């Protein structure tokens, strides 16, 4: 199961991603080690839209999480557009 820290939920809207995209990223994205003992997950999605006045074809979503009671607790998210 994937749970979201309040900080991560605030960043979802701010950075243009959704809870569903984060869940898919954790379930099927690339996994890597991150700072502070966290695990990072990364996945690219077709975008083909405008974000903050510029057009992009791809959106890369990254989630940083820790294991807590068998669940993934998402601490923060980042999004890159290209």
Buried (B, 14 or more C-beta within 10 A) or exposed (E): EBEBBEEBBEBBEEBBBEBEBBBBBBEEBEEEEBEEEBBBBBBBBEBEEEEEEEEBEEBBBBBBBBEEEEEBBBBBBBBEBE
